[in-house]
């Protein structure tokens, strides 16, 4: 089964469990996919994770 639904989340720290949805993607046309987080500028730290759903 080919999965094509992806989620990118962020958190201000790795110790916490509160991950915030940044974007959801379906049927990506490119591999690898590059995304930008302009709201992350000026933040002391921001960690990201991406996974298939």
CHARMM-style PDB file with segment names, atoms N, HN, CA, C and O in Angstrom:
ATOM      1  N   UNK     1       0.847  -1.184   0.000  1.00  0.00      PROA
ATOM      2  CA  UNK     1       0.000   0.000   0.000  1.00  0.00      PROA
ATOM      3  C   UNK     1       0.891   1.246   0.000  1.00  0.00      PROA
ATOM      4  O   UNK     1       1.716   1.423   0.896  1.00  0.00      PROA
ATOM      5  N   UNK     2       0.726   2.078  -0.977  1.00  0.00      PROA
ATOM      6  HN  UNK     2       0.056   1.934  -1.705  1.00  0.00      PROA
ATOM      7  CA  UNK     2       1.482   3.311  -1.083  1.00  0.00      PROA
ATOM      8  C   UNK     2       0.791   4.400  -0.281  1.00  0.00      PROA
ATOM      9  O   UNK     2      -0.385   4.697  -0.494  1.00  0.00      PROA
ATOM     10  N   UNK     3       1.531   4.985   0.636  1.00  0.00      PROA
ATOM     11  HN  UNK     3       2.486   4.744   0.809  1.00  0.00      PROA
ATOM     12  CA  UNK     3       0.977   6.076   1.436  1.00  0.00      PROA
ATOM     13  C   UNK     3       1.425   7.397   0.854  1.00  0.00      PROA
ATOM     14  O   UNK     3       2.584   7.558   0.471  1.00  0.00      PROA
ATOM     15  N   UNK     4       0.510   8.333   0.788  1.00  0.00      PROA
ATOM     16  HN  UNK     4      -0.431   8.201   1.099  1.00  0.00      PROA
ATOM     17  CA  UNK     4       0.869   9.625   0.206  1.00  0.00      PROA
ATOM     18  C   UNK     4       0.391  10.796   1.050  1.00  0.00      PROA
ATOM     19  O   UNK     4       0.357  11.929   0.572  1.00  0.00      PROA
ATOM     20  N   UNK     5       0.026  10.541   2.287  1.00  0.00      PROA
ATOM     21  HN  UNK     5       0.053   9.620   2.676  1.00  0.00      PROA
ATOM     22  CA  UNK     5      -0.391  11.609   3.194  1.00  0.00      PROA
ATOM     23  C   UNK     5       0.700  11.821   4.242  1.00  0.00      PROA
ATOM     24  O   UNK     5       1.065  10.901   4.973  1.00  0.00      PROA
ATOM     25  N   UNK     6       1.211  13.047   4.301  1.00  0.00      PROA
ATOM     26  HN  UNK     6       0.915  13.795   3.707  1.00  0.00      PROA
ATOM     27  CA  UNK     6       2.317  13.362   5.199  1.00  0.00      PROA
ATOM     28  C   UNK     6       1.937  14.525   6.112  1.00  0.00      PROA
ATOM     29  O   UNK     6       1.160  15.401   5.732  1.00  0.00      PROA
ATOM     30  N   UNK     7       2.490  14.519   7.306  1.00  0.00      PROA
ATOM     31  HN  UNK     7       3.121  13.807   7.615  1.00  0.00      PROA
ATOM     32  CA  UNK     7       2.243  15.563   8.297  1.00  0.00      PROA
ATOM     33  C   UNK     7       3.596  16.078   8.781  1.00  0.00      PROA
ATOM     34  O   UNK     7       4.515  15.296   9.022  1.00  0.00      PROA
ATOM     35  N   UNK     8       3.711  17.391   8.919  1.00  0.00      PROA
ATOM     36  HN  UNK     8       2.965  18.027   8.723  1.00  0.00      PROA
ATOM     37  CA  UNK     8       4.894  18.009   9.511  1.00  0.00      PROA
ATOM     38  C   UNK     8       4.423  18.756  10.752  1.00  0.00      PROA
ATOM     39  O   UNK     8       3.492  19.560  10.692  1.00  0.00      PROA
ATOM     40  N   UNK     9       5.078  18.479  11.880  1.00  0.00      PROA
ATOM     41  HN  UNK     9       5.834  17.825  11.928  1.00  0.00      PROA
ATOM     42  CA  UNK     9       4.731  19.120  13.147  1.00  0.00      PROA
ATOM     43  C   UNK     9       5.980  19.771  13.734  1.00  0.00      PROA
ATOM     44  O   UNK     9       7.101  19.436  13.353  1.00  0.00      PROA
ATOM     45  N   UNK    10       5.778  20.707  14.667  1.00  0.00      PROA
ATOM     46  HN  UNK    10       4.867  20.979  14.977  1.00  0.00      PROA
ATOM     47  CA  UNK    10       6.903  21.343  15.342  1.00  0.00      PROA
ATOM     48  C   UNK    10       6.617  21.449  16.836  1.00  0.00      PROA
ATOM     49  O   UNK    10       5.476  21.358  17.289  1.00  0.00      PROA
ATOM     50  N   UNK    11       7.704  21.644  17.579  1.00  0.00      PROA
ATOM     51  HN  UNK    11       8.631  21.717  17.211  1.00  0.00      PROA
ATOM     52  CA  UNK    11       7.615  21.832  19.020  1.00  0.00      PROA
ATOM     53  C   UNK    11       8.733  22.775  19.440  1.00  0.00      PROA
ATOM     54  O   UNK    11       9.813  22.734  18.851  1.00  0.00      PROA
ATOM     55  N   UNK    12       8.507  23.625  20.441  1.00  0.00      PROA
ATOM     56  HN  UNK    12       7.630  23.658  20.919  1.00  0.00      PROA
ATOM     57  CA  UNK    12       9.573  24.518  20.896  1.00  0.00      PROA
ATOM     58  C   UNK    12      10.644  23.803  21.724  1.00  0.00      PROA
ATOM     59  O   UNK    12      11.713  24.363  21.965  1.00  0.00      PROA
ATOM     60  N   UNK    13      10.366  22.570  22.162  1.00  0.00      PROA
ATOM     61  HN  UNK    13       9.497  22.115  21.966  1.00  0.00      PROA
ATOM     62  CA  UNK    13      11.395  21.818  22.884  1.00  0.00      PROA
ATOM     63  C   UNK    13      11.168  20.323  22.675  1.00  0.00      PROA
ATOM     64  O   UNK    13      10.047  19.881  22.422  1.00  0.00      PROA
ATOM     65  N   UNK    14      12.244  19.559  22.784  1.00  0.00      PROA
ATOM     66  HN  UNK    14      13.154  19.919  22.989  1.00  0.00      PROA
ATOM     67  CA  UNK    14      12.154  18.115  22.563  1.00  0.00      PROA
ATOM     68  C   UNK    14      11.671  17.358  23.788  1.00  0.00      PROA
ATOM     69  O   UNK    14      11.257  16.204  23.673  1.00  0.00      PROA
ATOM     70  N   UNK    15      11.715  17.980  24.956  1.00  0.00      PROA
ATOM     71  HN  UNK    15      12.051  18.917  25.050  1.00  0.00      PROA
ATOM     72  CA  UNK    15      11.290  17.306  26.178  1.00  0.00      PROA
ATOM     73  C   UNK    15       9.765  17.252  26.300  1.00  0.00      PROA
ATOM     74  O   UNK    15       9.230  16.395  27.004  1.00  0.00      PROA
ATOM     75  N   UNK    16       9.073  18.149  25.630  1.00  0.00      PROA
ATOM     76  HN  UNK    16       9.507  18.846  25.058  1.00  0.00      PROA
ATOM     77  CA  UNK    16       7.620  18.204  25.732  1.00  0.00      PROA
ATOM     78  C   UNK    16       6.935  17.218  24.798  1.00  0.00      PROA
ATOM     79  O   UNK    16       7.562  16.632  23.916  1.00  0.00      PROA
ATOM     80  N   UNK    17       5.660  17.053  25.008  1.00  0.00      PROA
ATOM     81  HN  UNK    17       5.150  17.529  25.724  1.00  0.00      PROA
ATOM     82  CA  UNK    17       4.871  16.155  24.166  1.00  0.00      PROA
ATOM     83  C   UNK    17       3.839  16.918  23.351  1.00  0.00      PROA
ATOM     84  O   UNK    17       2.993  16.307  22.698  1.00  0.00      PROA
ATOM     85  N   UNK    18       3.898  18.237  23.380  1.00  0.00      PROA
ATOM     86  HN  UNK    18       4.585  18.733  23.911  1.00  0.00      PROA
ATOM     87  CA  UNK    18       2.922  19.068  22.683  1.00  0.00      PROA
ATOM     88  C   UNK    18       3.447  19.448  21.295  1.00  0.00      PROA
ATOM     89  O   UNK    18       4.047  20.510  21.131  1.00  0.00      PROA
ATOM     90  N   UNK    19       3.226  18.587  20.296  1.00  0.00      PROA
ATOM     91  HN  UNK    19       2.738  17.724  20.430  1.00  0.00      PROA
ATOM     92  CA  UNK    19       3.624  18.863  18.926  1.00  0.00      PROA
ATOM     93  C   UNK    19       2.467  19.575  18.226  1.00  0.00      PROA
ATOM     94  O   UNK    19       1.307  19.196  18.382  1.00  0.00      PROA
ATOM     95  N   UNK    20       2.797  20.611  17.454  1.00  0.00      PROA
ATOM     96  HN  UNK    20       3.740  20.919  17.327  1.00  0.00      PROA
ATOM     97  CA  UNK    20       1.799  21.453  16.801  1.00  0.00      PROA
ATOM     98  C   UNK    20       1.856  21.210  15.299  1.00  0.00      PROA
ATOM     99  O   UNK    20       2.933  21.217  14.703  1.00  0.00      PROA
ATOM    100  N   UNK    21       0.685  20.995  14.685  1.00  0.00      PROA
ATOM    101  HN  UNK    21      -0.190  20.990  15.169  1.00  0.00      PROA
ATOM    102  CA  UNK    21       0.623  20.730  13.253  1.00  0.00      PROA
ATOM    103  C   UNK    21       1.050  21.967  12.469  1.00  0.00      PROA
ATOM    104  O   UNK    21       0.499  23.052  12.655  1.00  0.00      PROA
ATOM    105  N   UNK    22       2.031  21.794  11.598  1.00  0.00      PROA
ATOM    106  HN  UNK    22       2.478  20.912  11.447  1.00  0.00      PROA
ATOM    107  CA  UNK    22       2.499  22.875  10.747  1.00  0.00      PROA
ATOM    108  C   UNK    22       1.852  22.785   9.368  1.00  0.00      PROA
ATOM    109  O   UNK    22       1.369  23.784   8.836  1.00  0.00      PROA
ATOM    110  N   UNK    23       1.843  21.587   8.796  1.00  0.00      PROA
ATOM    111  HN  UNK    23       2.235  20.775   9.228  1.00  0.00      PROA
ATOM    112  CA  UNK    23       1.189  21.410   7.510  1.00  0.00      PROA
ATOM    113  C   UNK    23       0.931  19.946   7.246  1.00  0.00      PROA
ATOM    114  O   UNK    23       1.596  19.072   7.804  1.00  0.00      PROA
ATOM    115  N   UNK    24      -0.046  19.684   6.386  1.00  0.00      PROA
ATOM    116  HN  UNK    24      -0.586  20.393   5.933  1.00  0.00      PROA
ATOM    117  CA  UNK    24      -0.379  18.336   5.923  1.00  0.00      PROA
ATOM    118  C   UNK    24      -0.272  18.343   4.407  1.00  0.00      PROA
ATOM    119  O   UNK    24      -0.698  19.289   3.745  1.00  0.00      PROA
ATOM    120  N   UNK    25       0.300  17.279   3.870  1.00  0.00      PROA
ATOM    121  HN  UNK    25       0.646  16.511   4.408  1.00  0.00      PROA
ATOM    122  CA  UNK    25       0.534  17.193   2.433  1.00  0.00      PROA
ATOM    123  C   UNK    25      -0.058  15.904   1.892  1.00  0.00      PROA
ATOM    124  O   UNK    25      -0.018  14.866   2.552  1.00  0.00      PROA
ATOM    125  N   UNK    26      -0.605  15.976   0.696  1.00  0.00      PROA
ATOM    126  HN  UNK    26      -0.638  16.819   0.159  1.00  0.00      PROA
ATOM    127  CA  UNK    26      -1.167  14.804   0.042  1.00  0.00      PROA
ATOM    128  C   UNK    26      -0.641  14.736  -1.380  1.00  0.00      PROA
ATOM    129  O   UNK    26      -0.559  15.752  -2.071  1.00  0.00      PROA
ATOM    130  N   UNK    27      -0.287  13.540  -1.812  1.00  0.00      PROA
ATOM    131  HN  UNK    27      -0.354  12.715  -1.251  1.00  0.00      PROA
ATOM    132  CA  UNK    27       0.144  13.275  -3.189  1.00  0.00      PROA
ATOM    133  C   UNK    27       1.272  14.214  -3.632  1.00  0.00      PROA
ATOM    134  O   UNK    27       1.114  14.986  -4.577  1.00  0.00      PROA
ATOM    135  N   UNK    28       2.387  14.137  -2.948  1.00  0.00      PROA
ATOM    136  HN  UNK    28       2.515  13.509  -2.180  1.00  0.00      PROA
ATOM    137  CA  UNK    28       3.534  14.976  -3.294  1.00  0.00      PROA
ATOM    138  C   UNK    28       4.037  14.641  -4.692  1.00  0.00      PROA
ATOM    139  O   UNK    28       4.124  13.470  -5.063  1.00  0.00      PROA
ATOM    140  N   UNK    29       4.366  15.666  -5.462  1.00  0.00      PROA
ATOM    141  HN  UNK    29       4.295  16.617  -5.161  1.00  0.00      PROA
ATOM    142  CA  UNK    29       4.859  15.464  -6.812  1.00  0.00      PROA
ATOM    143  C   UNK    29       6.371  15.400  -6.894  1.00  0.00      PROA
ATOM    144  O   UNK    29       6.913  15.032  -7.937  1.00  0.00      PROA
ATOM    145  N   UNK    30       7.072  15.752  -5.814  1.00  0.00      PROA
ATOM    146  HN  UNK    30       6.632  16.051  -4.967  1.00  0.00      PROA
ATOM    147  CA  UNK    30       8.533  15.737  -5.824  1.00  0.00      PROA
ATOM    148  C   UNK    30       9.061  14.957  -4.642  1.00  0.00      PROA
ATOM    149  O   UNK    30       8.388  14.800  -3.624  1.00  0.00      PROA
ATOM    150  N   UNK    31      10.282  14.471  -4.797  1.00  0.00      PROA
ATOM    151  HN  UNK    31      10.829  14.599  -5.625  1.00  0.00      PROA
ATOM    152  CA  UNK    31      10.939  13.735  -3.737  1.00  0.00      PROA
ATOM    153  C   UNK    31      12.410  14.084  -3.796  1.00  0.00      PROA
ATOM    154  O   UNK    31      13.011  13.788  -4.829  1.00  0.00      PROA
ATOM    155  N   UNK    32      13.040  14.658  -2.841  1.00  0.00      PROA
ATOM    156  HN  UNK    32      12.552  14.898  -2.002  1.00  0.00      PROA
ATOM    157  CA  UNK    32      12.484  15.075  -1.556  1.00  0.00      PROA
ATOM    158  C   UNK    32      11.664  16.359  -1.683  1.00  0.00      PROA
ATOM    159  O   UNK    32      11.752  17.078  -2.679  1.00  0.00      PROA
ATOM    160  N   UNK    33      10.877  16.622  -0.662  1.00  0.00      PROA
ATOM    161  HN  UNK    33      10.805  16.038   0.147  1.00  0.00      PROA
ATOM    162  CA  UNK    33      10.034  17.813  -0.625  1.00  0.00      PROA
ATOM    163  C   UNK    33      10.642  18.805   0.352  1.00  0.00      PROA
ATOM    164  O   UNK    33      10.979  18.443   1.479  1.00  0.00      PROA
ATOM    165  N   UNK    34      10.782  20.032  -0.067  1.00  0.00      PROA
ATOM    166  HN  UNK    34      10.508  20.326  -0.983  1.00  0.00      PROA
ATOM    167  CA  UNK    34      11.328  21.081   0.801  1.00  0.00      PROA
ATOM    168  C   UNK    34      10.191  21.974   1.278  1.00  0.00      PROA
ATOM    169  O   UNK    34       9.348  22.395   0.486  1.00  0.00      PROA
ATOM    170  N   UNK    35      10.174  22.259   2.575  1.00  0.00      PROA
ATOM    171  HN  UNK    35      10.859  21.917   3.218  1.00  0.00      PROA
ATOM    172  CA  UNK    35       9.172  23.182   3.099  1.00  0.00      PROA
ATOM    173  C   UNK    35       9.882  24.258   3.912  1.00  0.00      PROA
ATOM    174  O   UNK    35      10.975  24.039   4.433  1.00  0.00      PROA
ATOM    175  N   UNK    36       9.257  25.403   4.011  1.00  0.00      PROA
ATOM    176  HN  UNK    36       8.368  25.581   3.587  1.00  0.00      PROA
ATOM    177  CA  UNK    36       9.791  26.518   4.781  1.00  0.00      PROA
ATOM    178  C   UNK    36       8.809  26.887   5.883  1.00  0.00      PROA
ATOM    179  O   UNK    36       7.596  26.763   5.718  1.00  0.00      PROA
ATOM    180  N   UNK    37       9.342  27.335   6.994  1.00  0.00      PROA
ATOM    181  HN  UNK    37      10.328  27.435   7.128  1.00  0.00      PROA
ATOM    182  CA  UNK    37       8.521  27.765   8.119  1.00  0.00      PROA
ATOM    183  C   UNK    37       8.883  29.208   8.453  1.00  0.00      PROA
ATOM    184  O   UNK    37       9.700  29.441   9.344  1.00  0.00      PROA
ATOM    185  N   UNK    38       8.289  30.191   7.753  1.00  0.00      PROA
ATOM    186  HN  UNK    38       7.626  30.001   7.029  1.00  0.00      PROA
ATOM    187  CA  UNK    38       8.642  31.583   8.002  1.00  0.00      PROA
ATOM    188  C   UNK    38       8.303  32.046   9.416  1.00  0.00      PROA
ATOM    189  O   UNK    38       8.917  32.989   9.916  1.00  0.00      PROA
ATOM    190  N   UNK    39       7.335  31.400  10.069  1.00  0.00      PROA
ATOM    191  HN  UNK    39       6.837  30.634   9.663  1.00  0.00      PROA
ATOM    192  CA  UNK    39       6.993  31.776  11.442  1.00  0.00      PROA
ATOM    193  C   UNK    39       8.053  31.324  12.442  1.00  0.00      PROA
ATOM    194  O   UNK    39       8.041  31.754  13.595  1.00  0.00      PROA
ATOM    195  N   UNK    40       8.969  30.461  12.007  1.00  0.00      PROA
ATOM    196  HN  UNK    40       8.979  30.111  11.070  1.00  0.00      PROA
ATOM    197  CA  UNK    40      10.031  29.987  12.889  1.00  0.00      PROA
ATOM    198  C   UNK    40      11.147  30.998  13.075  1.00  0.00      PROA
ATOM    199  O   UNK    40      11.935  30.878  14.013  1.00  0.00      PROA
ATOM    200  N   UNK    41      11.229  31.999  12.197  1.00  0.00      PROA
ATOM    201  HN  UNK    41      10.589  32.096  11.435  1.00  0.00      PROA
ATOM    202  CA  UNK    41      12.246  33.044  12.349  1.00  0.00      PROA
ATOM    203  C   UNK    41      12.032  33.792  13.662  1.00  0.00      PROA
ATOM    204  O   UNK    41      10.911  34.171  14.001  1.00  0.00      PROA
ATOM    205  N   UNK    42      13.097  33.991  14.373  1.00  0.00      PROA
ATOM    206  HN  UNK    42      14.007  33.683  14.098  1.00  0.00      PROA
ATOM    207  CA  UNK    42      13.013  34.739  15.626  1.00  0.00      PROA
ATOM    208  C   UNK    42      12.677  33.881  16.834  1.00  0.00      PROA
ATOM    209  O   UNK    42      12.731  34.369  17.963  1.00  0.00      PROA
ATOM    210  N   UNK    43      12.333  32.622  16.626  1.00  0.00      PROA
ATOM    211  HN  UNK    43      12.289  32.226  15.709  1.00  0.00      PROA
ATOM    212  CA  UNK    43      12.061  31.729  17.751  1.00  0.00      PROA
ATOM    213  C   UNK    43      13.394  31.248  18.331  1.00  0.00      PROA
ATOM    214  O   UNK    43      14.342  31.030  17.577  1.00  0.00      PROA
ATOM    215  N   UNK    44      13.485  31.077  19.657  1.00  0.00      PROA
ATOM    216  HN  UNK    44      12.715  31.254  20.269  1.00  0.00      PROA
ATOM    217  CA  UNK    44      14.737  30.600  20.248  1.00  0.00      PROA
ATOM    218  C   UNK    44      15.111  29.196  19.753  1.00  0.00      PROA
ATOM    219  O   UNK    44      16.288  28.905  19.540  1.00  0.00      PROA
ATOM    220  N   UNK    45      14.115  28.337  19.572  1.00  0.00      PROA
ATOM    221  HN  UNK    45      13.159  28.573  19.746  1.00  0.00      PROA
ATOM    222  CA  UNK    45      14.353  26.983  19.053  1.00  0.00      PROA
ATOM    223  C   UNK    45      13.037  26.438  18.518  1.00  0.00      PROA
ATOM    224  O   UNK    45      11.961  26.737  19.036  1.00  0.00      PROA
ATOM    225  N   UNK    46      13.149  25.636  17.474  1.00  0.00      PROA
ATOM    226  HN  UNK    46      14.023  25.394  17.053  1.00  0.00      PROA
ATOM    227  CA  UNK    46      11.969  24.979  16.921  1.00  0.00      PROA
ATOM    228  C   UNK    46      12.423  23.649  16.336  1.00  0.00      PROA
ATOM    229  O   UNK    46      13.339  23.606  15.515  1.00  0.00      PROA
ATOM    230  N   UNK    47      11.786  22.571  16.757  1.00  0.00      PROA
ATOM    231  HN  UNK    47      11.042  22.606  17.424  1.00  0.00      PROA
ATOM    232  CA  UNK    47      12.140  21.221  16.317  1.00  0.00      PROA
ATOM    233  C   UNK    47      11.008  20.686  15.456  1.00  0.00      PROA
ATOM    234  O   UNK    47       9.841  20.988  15.702  1.00  0.00      PROA
ATOM    235  N   UNK    48      11.350  19.891  14.446  1.00  0.00      PROA
ATOM    236  HN  UNK    48      12.298  19.646  14.245  1.00  0.00      PROA
ATOM    237  CA  UNK    48      10.370  19.403  13.488  1.00  0.00      PROA
ATOM    238  C   UNK    48      10.376  17.894  13.429  1.00  0.00      PROA
ATOM    239  O   UNK    48      11.393  17.247  13.682  1.00  0.00      PROA
ATOM    240  N   UNK    49       9.227  17.344  13.092  1.00  0.00      PROA
ATOM    241  HN  UNK    49       8.401  17.869  12.887  1.00  0.00      PROA
ATOM    242  CA  UNK    49       9.136  15.924  12.779  1.00  0.00      PROA
ATOM    243  C   UNK    49       8.151  15.771  11.634  1.00  0.00      PROA
ATOM    244  O   UNK    49       7.185  16.525  11.519  1.00  0.00      PROA
ATOM    245  N   UNK    50       8.406  14.801  10.805  1.00  0.00      PROA
ATOM    246  HN  UNK    50       9.191  14.188  10.898  1.00  0.00      PROA
ATOM    247  CA  UNK    50       7.532  14.525   9.656  1.00  0.00      PROA
ATOM    248  C   UNK    50       7.252  13.032   9.637  1.00  0.00      PROA
ATOM    249  O   UNK    50       8.130  12.221   9.933  1.00  0.00      PROA
ATOM    250  N   UNK    51       6.025  12.679   9.289  1.00  0.00      PROA
ATOM    251  HN  UNK    51       5.312  13.338   9.049  1.00  0.00      PROA
ATOM    252  CA  UNK    51       5.675  11.260   9.233  1.00  0.00      PROA
ATOM    253  C   UNK    51       4.543  11.031   8.248  1.00  0.00      PROA
ATOM    254  O   UNK    51       3.817  11.955   7.880  1.00  0.00      PROA
ATOM    255  N   UNK    52       4.408   9.777   7.829  1.00  0.00      PROA
ATOM    256  HN  UNK    52       4.997   9.026   8.128  1.00  0.00      PROA
ATOM    257  CA  UNK    52       3.306   9.394   6.945  1.00  0.00      PROA
ATOM    258  C   UNK    52       2.110   9.024   7.799  1.00  0.00      PROA
ATOM    259  O   UNK    52       2.244   8.422   8.864  1.00  0.00      PROA
ATOM    260  N   UNK    53       0.970   9.389   7.320  1.00  0.00      PROA
ATOM    261  HN  UNK    53       0.862   9.878   6.455  1.00  0.00      PROA
ATOM    262  CA  UNK    53      -0.255   9.078   8.049  1.00  0.00      PROA
ATOM    263  C   UNK    53      -1.085   8.138   7.226  1.00  0.00      PROA
ATOM    264  OT1 UNK    53      -2.170   7.740   7.649  1.00  0.00      PROA
TER     265      UNK     53
END
